[in-house]
Amino acid sequence: MAYRFGTAEYAKALCDEINRSSEYRNAASKWGVGFNGNLLFAFEADAALPKALYLLLRLKEGHCDGADFVPGPSHPDTGFTLRAPFQLWRDVLERRTLAATAILTGKMKIEGDKVTLLKHAGSSRSLIHCTASVPTEFPG
Amino acid sequence: MKGRVLDSSEVEPERTTNFGHVFTARPGAVLEPAHAEDVAGAIRFARNEGIPVSVRGAAHSQSQIAISNGGLLIDMRSMGRIGPVARGASSVEVEGGAVWRDVVRATLQSGLAPPVLTNNLSVTVGGTLSTAGVGVASHRYGTQGDQVEELTVVLGTGEIRTCGPERDPDLFWAVIAGLGQVGVIASARLKLRSVRPMTRTYYLLYDDAHRFMEDTKTAMDSERWDHLESWASPSPQGTKPVSGRRQVFARWFFPFHPTVEFDEGSPPDDRALLDGLHPYDHLYTDDLPTLDFFERLEPVFDLWKRGGTWGHVHPWMEVVLPWERTPDVLEAVLPDLPPAILVGGHVLLWPAKGSTSRSKLFRRPEGEDLMGFGILPAIPAPFWDEARPMIENLSRLVVAMGGNRYLSGYVDFDEEMWRAHYGDAWDFFEAAKRRFDPDGILNPGFVPLRAPARKG
């Protein structure tokens, strides 16, 4: 069953996928230790996505404590924001573009301590892999 | 012209690529010059005809350098003469195509050696001076470029000019680590230092990056050691998923090999030397004649050659890191680095002091304590396309974390990254290019320096 992107069901399926992933559990075991590891994915509106969407992932020590689409880009619980046009996100989520390449070439913008995010490169990579593993019905 | 000229049809495959085996290009002609006047004459001819000129030594480069696509390739290995070395001399004159091994063997006969030697001694003086030249004594003496008294350079105009740190310094510092952009190094007067005949190396091992960093700094600051060499070494543990695909992963250890030179019959005091260091293990203590120490990696390179990995793709990624950022970089990079790409390669770490170098174009982060970090893989050609994004992202990651790439390796910068790399030295470099290679004919295809447009 494919989950419709942008829905509460999609967010829950993603959180469940993260918690099922031994790859993420190991790679992210130090993520969020001593800092706020919550990630906000900002899907900016473009031709395929008429209105921007914001997905908040509550992440700590290799575990997802919840995932919700939130109304705007400045949620107080956010530790880091990853921001990109929706089409780039889709390329990342469907593995046509490496998340690392998108981040390191500046196409995907980071808000938060970039060095911390880069230091935990394995955590980010395995998180994106979880996201790509959720069967998804994308708009557009 | 006393040298030999080969036309395109006579060019051997070896001279259509370099050690990187990433790029190939067939030159229109190859010149093996006999002396500086040959180089000057060829450059004047090429300038008049609008022919690009690339320069090659041992071609240990891995980017679009030391190869030529349809232009003139000057192979400097035909100019490898080494001047006489008197006992007690403070310098030696060598030609740009001289191989460092030959220089060392010549100078050691008088108990002397250049202060900084690269790990691989099969490379040429002109080649490493054009890149900077770092080695296990760089923590004391900076780069090889910092240990040059004088250069004779053939400019992009064909003029032969002599320069040094005090004599025409703008030219000198544009040639040192200048990637051949302003001139061809015809000869160099290299500083020499006295060398003791024996070395003792302590094979120390660390299981913790922070402890390793503490001890390398202690060793650097103590000034007890003549040479400091270190590595990151993988111990494969099994497989784990990386983006869903299982790959071998490793626990990483950090070998640290501090070395002192000594005279026969006066061995060093081990206890005093090692005081203050806290390795996980002390594996071995090795005494070697100093020449054998300088050539210590030859058996390793020989093994790589016999094993076939010398012919693999070598997209080496070397960087100079801020000291305090190094543990973060190691934590970011090593856990997912597949040990298999290091069959025929290795991961180097070299502690260094920023103030030891005066070079303008050897770029390094601010701060006195620095750490060189090199991932030197050998990748079978069929796997290069698959590995390429990983290597390119490693480069971007270390730069994003404050590092400056060391440019002997595989570099895929766009113009913005080149400018960021050189920072406030970019204008100096571009001005030197305009002044000394006004038609922009030297070593095109790598650094996007702008020379004035050709007239006519």
Interface residues (C-beta under 8 A of the other chain):
Chain A: S22 E23 N26 A27 L98 A100 T101 L104 T105 K114 V115 L118 K119 H120 A121 G122 R125 S126 I128 H129 S133
Chain B: K240 P241 V242 S243 G244 R325 D328 V329 E331 A332 V333 P335 D336 P389 E392 N393 R396 L397 A400 M401
